Amino acid sequence: MMTTRNLLVIGATGQTGRHTTELLRQRGLRVRALVRRLDERSERLAELGAEVVVGDVLDLDSLARATEGINAAYFTYPILPGLMDATANLAQAAEENGVEAIVNMSQISARREAASNAARQHWVAERLLDRSTAAVTHLRPTFFAEWLINMWNGTGELRLPFADGRHAPIAAVDQAKVIAAILENPAPHAGKVYPLFGAVELNHYEIAEAMTRALGREVTYVPIDLEEFTAVLEKRDASPHLIQHLLAVAIDYRNGVFAGMNDLVKEIGGDDPLDVETFVTRNRALYDDRSA
């Protein structure tokens, strides 16, 4: 096993970044956490012993400073414009500072012909990082289990445009176990593309049933059309970039792009992934806070 001395987590206050930082610190590894701003979330990482640095992946100079002395880095970028610039900056900074390995968070719908601008950009970003001097591993998760929190409006209805398509929701904490394992020992994973899935593949009717058991109240799935979904997203003040992505994703989902199963979370991360009922139970307070 190659022992890395210094690890960088980009987006360390985000869903996967926070859990990854926590896991690495629990294992006694030295972690530099790159954050956009200092706040309560970054203070928590500092309390864990992470070296917190403020920077922006769209600013090459700050990213170059963040990668100084780093052996392996985790890179994630939100569904916002700027992914290509951020990826190019990372590749350049990694080369300048001799970063040996990069774990890149992509998405399962990333492909050249994707209708989603964001998904297509992720595919191009993968190819760009493949040309970097670092050994790269790409992660392509299906829908996060956290989606079931983000879209919860407290009414007990899941109004989503996914018809009877299926996927295995995967929690950020389970993805973090995979990320941390690769950062600790990148060599066996160099050049690999890993689709990541949760415990059980379900349609949203079955997801609603699992949520009903976990919450002790009725949750129902109501399939909607893309027009209504657009209105829901606009009401939530989603950006045009995110709306375009999610509308394309909805069609991909119906066509089975997000479906599938494998054992990579257990094989690489060491633990079985959470099922929906367990995930919702663990996050019960977040649902209760939003209940009507």
PADODO-706647 format. One line per field, with one value per residue (C-alpha): residue in one letter; x, y, z. Coordinates in Angstrom, 2 decimals. Example, Ala and Ser with C-alpha at 12.3 -4.5 7.8 and 13.67 -1.06 7.14 Angstrom:
2
rest	[a, s]
px	[12.30, 13.67]
py	[-4.50, -1.06]
pz	[7.80, 7.14]
//
This chain:
292
rest	[m, m, t, t, r, n, l, l, v, i, g, a, t, g, q, t, g, r, h, t, t, e, l, l, r, q, r, g, l, r, v, r, a, l, v, r, r, l, d, e, r, s, e, r, l, a, e, l, g, a, e, v, v, v, g, d, v, l, d, l, d, s, l, a, r, a, t, e, g, i, n, a, a, y, f, t, y, p, i, l, p, g, l, m, d, a, t, a, n, l, a, q, a, a, e, e, n, g, v, e, a, i, v, n, m, s, q, i, s, a, r, r, e, a, a, s, n, a, a, r, q, h, w, v, a, e, r, l, l, d, r, s, t, a, a, v, t, h, l, r, p, t, f, f, a, e, w, l, i, n, m, w, n, g, t, g, e, l, r, l, p, f, a, d, g, r, h, a, p, i, a, a, v, d, q, a, k, v, i, a, a, i, l, e, n, p, a, p, h, a, g, k, v, y, p, l, f, g, a, v, e, l, n, h, y, e, i, a, e, a, m, t, r, a, l, g, r, e, v, t, y, v, p, i, d, l, e, e, f, t, a, v, l, e, k, r, d, a, s, p, h, l, i, q, h, l, l, a, v, a, i, d, y, r, n, g, v, f, a, g, m, n, d, l, v, k, e, i, g, g, d, d, p, l, d, v, e, t, f, v, t, r, n, r, a, l, y, d, d, r, s, a]
px	[0.00, 1.28, 1.06, 0.16, 1.40, -0.89, -4.42, -6.52, -10.32, -11.84, -15.36, -14.73, -17.95, -20.11, -21.94, -19.18, -16.30, -17.37, -17.75, -14.46, -12.59, -14.10, -13.16, -9.59, -9.07, -10.54, -7.81, -5.15, -4.29, -3.23, -5.96, -6.09, -9.70, -10.34, -13.42, -14.97, -15.49, -14.97, -18.18, -19.56, -19.02, -15.35, -14.90, -16.12, -13.46, -10.78, -11.92, -11.32, -7.73, -8.00, -5.94, -8.64, -7.68, -9.90, -9.75, -11.64, -11.12, -11.93, -8.85, -5.73, -3.41, -5.45, -5.76, -2.01, -1.40, -3.88, -2.15, 1.37, 2.81, -0.27, 0.04, -3.59, -6.69, -10.46, -12.22, -15.92, -17.79, -21.47, -23.98, -22.98, -21.29, -17.51, -16.70, -14.36, -12.36, -12.18, -10.99, -8.33, -7.12, -6.87, -4.95, -2.50, -2.08, -1.64, 1.09, 2.89, 2.92, 3.46, 0.10, 0.23, -3.45, -6.88, -10.27, -12.81, -16.52, -18.36, -21.92, -23.55, -25.07, -21.71, -21.21, -20.35, -23.90, -25.65, -28.44, -27.57, -24.91, -23.56, -23.37, -21.62, -19.17, -18.43, -17.51, -15.18, -13.72, -12.96, -11.08, -9.15, -8.06, -7.10, -4.45, -3.05, 0.16, -1.75, -3.27, -7.02, -10.05, -13.52, -16.59, -20.00, -22.69, -26.37, -28.78, -27.66, -29.96, -29.74, -31.97, -34.81, -34.11, -33.51, -36.81, -38.87, -41.47, -43.19, -46.47, -45.76, -45.80, -42.81, -43.83, -41.14, -40.95, -39.32, -42.23, -41.46, -37.68, -35.36, -32.14, -30.32, -30.01, -26.51, -25.73, -22.89, -21.34, -21.05, -19.44, -17.02, -15.88, -14.92, -13.24, -11.23, -10.08, -8.85, -7.08, -5.29, -4.14, -4.64, -2.47, -4.92, -7.61, -5.60, -7.40, -10.61, -14.18, -16.43, -20.24, -21.51, -24.86, -26.63, -28.01, -31.17, -32.51, -36.03, -38.59, -40.06, -43.20, -40.94, -38.85, -42.03, -42.92, -39.49, -39.83, -43.30, -41.83, -38.97, -41.05, -44.14, -46.36, -47.67, -45.38, -46.65, -44.97, -46.83, -45.38, -45.48, -44.61, -41.59, -43.60, -44.74, -41.21, -39.87, -42.35, -41.26, -37.62, -38.32, -40.27, -37.18, -35.10, -33.01, -30.61, -31.24, -28.11, -29.47, -32.95, -31.60, -29.56, -32.39, -34.86, -32.38, -31.62, -35.31, -35.43, -32.21, -33.70, -36.81, -34.52, -32.61, -29.37, -29.44, -30.33, -27.92, -26.22, -22.72, -20.68, -18.07, -19.04, -18.38, -15.36, -13.57, -15.10, -15.32, -18.97, -22.37, -24.15, -27.18, -30.62, -33.30, -35.14, -31.97, -30.87, -34.21, -34.32, -30.87, -31.96, -35.44, -34.93, -34.40, -37.73, -39.55, -38.23, -39.77, -43.07, -46.21]
py	[0.00, 3.44, 5.67, 9.20, 11.91, 14.81, 14.67, 17.49, 17.49, 20.07, 21.09, 19.86, 21.31, 19.63, 16.33, 13.96, 16.25, 16.60, 12.86, 12.16, 14.64, 13.13, 9.58, 10.51, 12.36, 9.43, 7.33, 9.79, 11.06, 14.60, 16.42, 19.86, 20.99, 23.53, 25.65, 28.71, 30.52, 30.13, 29.24, 26.76, 23.89, 24.70, 25.20, 21.65, 20.38, 22.37, 20.83, 17.41, 18.44, 19.26, 22.11, 24.45, 26.73, 29.20, 29.10, 28.78, 26.18, 28.92, 30.83, 29.04, 30.78, 29.80, 26.23, 26.09, 27.13, 24.54, 21.70, 22.50, 19.42, 17.32, 13.67, 12.93, 15.09, 14.65, 16.91, 17.68, 20.54, 21.48, 21.63, 25.18, 26.78, 26.68, 22.98, 23.07, 26.00, 24.35, 21.07, 22.75, 24.69, 21.49, 19.70, 22.59, 23.00, 19.26, 19.16, 22.16, 20.62, 16.97, 15.70, 11.95, 11.01, 12.60, 11.14, 12.89, 13.06, 12.75, 11.45, 8.35, 10.22, 11.60, 10.77, 12.55, 12.44, 13.52, 16.07, 17.61, 20.29, 19.44, 15.70, 16.26, 18.65, 16.02, 13.58, 16.12, 16.94, 13.25, 13.16, 16.29, 14.81, 11.57, 13.64, 15.05, 13.87, 12.44, 8.97, 9.59, 7.64, 8.75, 8.11, 8.01, 7.70, 7.30, 9.70, 10.56, 9.43, 13.06, 13.90, 12.46, 15.16, 17.98, 17.40, 16.76, 19.50, 18.09, 17.18, 13.47, 13.49, 12.82, 14.73, 13.74, 13.08, 9.66, 7.43, 3.87, 4.08, 2.56, 3.34, 2.39, 5.62, 6.04, 8.09, 10.60, 8.86, 5.62, 7.42, 9.01, 5.56, 4.80, 8.19, 7.86, 4.35, 5.44, 8.51, 6.29, 3.84, 5.27, 2.90, -0.01, 2.40, 4.46, 4.89, 3.29, 4.55, 3.38, 3.57, 3.69, 2.41, 2.06, -1.07, -1.85, -0.79, 0.62, 2.61, 5.67, 3.82, 1.45, 4.35, 5.96, 2.72, 2.60, 6.24, 5.48, 2.78, 5.01, 8.12, 6.44, 8.49, 7.91, 8.94, 8.59, 8.94, 11.07, 10.93, 14.32, 15.63, 17.72, 20.94, 20.58, 19.60, 22.75, 24.80, 23.05, 23.81, 27.42, 27.85, 26.62, 29.28, 26.66, 28.14, 27.70, 25.51, 23.18, 23.09, 22.16, 19.40, 17.95, 17.93, 15.98, 13.72, 12.95, 11.59, 9.64, 8.21, 7.03, 5.41, 3.43, 5.43, 5.66, 2.00, -0.76, -2.43, -3.49, -4.24, -1.50, 0.36, -2.80, -3.92, -0.57, 1.24, -1.78, -1.52, -2.33, 0.83, 2.18, 1.23, 3.90, 3.03, 3.22, 6.45, 8.14, 6.88, 8.33, 11.67, 11.69, 15.12, 16.75, 15.38, 16.36, 19.93, 20.28, 18.58, 20.61]
pz	[0.00, -0.90, 2.17, 1.21, 3.53, 2.73, 1.34, -0.07, 0.04, -2.31, -1.37, 2.16, 3.61, 0.97, 1.24, 0.21, 1.17, 4.81, 5.33, 3.54, 5.72, 8.86, 7.84, 6.95, 10.22, 12.16, 10.57, 11.68, 8.21, 7.48, 5.60, 4.05, 3.61, 0.84, 1.55, -0.06, 3.26, 6.98, 8.81, 11.33, 8.91, 8.37, 12.13, 12.64, 10.23, 12.04, 15.34, 13.78, 13.07, 9.38, 8.01, 6.71, 3.82, 1.98, -1.79, -5.04, -7.75, -10.29, -9.04, -10.26, -7.81, -4.74, -6.05, -6.67, -3.07, -1.83, -3.71, -2.48, -0.77, -1.55, -2.53, -3.43, -3.86, -4.00, -6.49, -6.58, -8.20, -7.83, -10.68, -11.58, -14.57, -14.40, -14.24, -17.23, -15.85, -12.42, -13.92, -16.04, -13.00, -10.97, -13.70, -13.95, -10.19, -9.73, -12.37, -10.90, -7.42, -8.25, -7.02, -7.55, -7.59, -8.04, -7.15, -9.37, -8.58, -11.87, -12.38, -13.79, -16.74, -17.89, -21.56, -24.78, -26.14, -22.92, -23.38, -20.01, -20.39, -16.95, -17.65, -20.96, -19.30, -16.67, -19.42, -21.04, -17.60, -17.11, -20.41, -19.47, -16.14, -17.92, -19.70, -16.45, -14.83, -11.84, -11.60, -11.80, -10.60, -11.72, -9.57, -11.25, -8.60, -9.27, -7.51, -3.98, -1.17, -0.02, -2.98, -0.88, 1.70, -0.74, -2.56, 0.59, 1.06, 4.12, 2.42, 2.24, -1.55, -3.78, -6.92, -9.40, -13.17, -13.04, -14.13, -13.00, -13.51, -10.93, -9.09, -5.88, -3.85, -2.47, 0.63, 0.64, 3.64, 1.66, -1.24, 1.24, 2.34, -1.25, -1.70, 1.51, 0.63, -2.79, -1.39, 1.12, -1.55, -5.06, -7.09, -7.55, -8.73, -11.21, -14.52, -13.26, -13.71, -10.88, -11.08, -7.49, -6.21, -2.89, -1.25, -3.24, -6.62, -6.26, -8.18, -6.48, -5.42, -3.47, -2.20, -0.86, 0.92, 2.57, 3.64, 5.06, 7.29, 8.42, 9.12, 10.51, 8.21, 4.72, 1.88, -1.67, -5.03, -7.54, -11.07, -12.77, -16.23, -17.10, -17.24, -13.63, -12.60, -14.23, -12.22, -9.00, -9.69, -10.62, -7.38, -5.56, -7.38, -9.17, -11.71, -15.45, -15.58, -12.89, -14.39, -17.83, -16.21, -14.14, -17.02, -19.13, -16.17, -15.74, -19.29, -18.71, -15.54, -17.36, -19.93, -17.29, -17.23, -13.42, -12.87, -11.93, -8.99, -7.97, -4.82, -5.18, -2.00, 0.02, -2.01, -1.90, 1.06, 3.33, 4.44, 2.98, 1.82, 3.67, 2.38, 2.01, 5.19, 7.29, 5.62, 6.24, 9.84, 10.51, 9.07, 10.61, 12.21, 8.80, 7.57, 10.74, 10.48, 7.01, 7.72, 7.10]
//
